[in-house]
């Protein structure tokens, strides 16, 4: 299928995935790739991707876990069209589908508590806290709509089966809010920081130690569990020279799993 003038064809996982996306507006970065790598799906599992966009996370997960069936829901119809194209271009139409749906008015054919895993990369900013960009697509992807983050968490919880996993990637400064929204509806919560570079003094001499914050965090929980909260060491994404670390490269270029 020929590309339109406002669409680019890019690649994920070192060229294993072809991804069409709009040249202007929201552009896929590494967050959906890391999110997909964190989902502990098996070949017979079903997965729901909430806010799928052009399907980046779905495609990465399907490439890693052969046999898993994945459904994506996205409010922006233009992005769903691109997601459907991406699914076809990557030969995954038998296992992946994308559909239009709003968290406030979800697709009725999706059965609550029927998915083994639910993953989501919600908008990072609260409405009214940032100035929207001139692109509606980018604003919708980055700024929460009606219901805020609570609507995302509630919908994810409503769709996952008891004992299934919910995986979300978000800004670290929204972590307390996210944990509060999960409340007693999910347990065995794992907090997994994503460090831009190594926050520790590897030489042990104190001279190369510089403060660094984890701006992103993956939160994974079991629906209905009462297990304790845990904190992982996390993943260091970049070396001091800006190159990917070997651990990050294994995920971002080769499609390895991210073990939380």
Secondary structure by P-SEA (a helix, b strand, c coil): ccccccccccccccccbbbbbbcccccccaaaaaaaaaccccccbbbbbccccccaaaaaaaaacccbbbbbbbccaaaaaaaaaaaaaacccccbbbbbbbccccccccccccccbbbbbccccccccccccccaaaaaacccccccaaaaaaaaaacccccbbbbbbbbccaaaaaaaaaccccccbbbbbbbcccccccccccccbbbbbccbbbbbbbccccbbbbbccccccccccccccaaaaacccccccccc
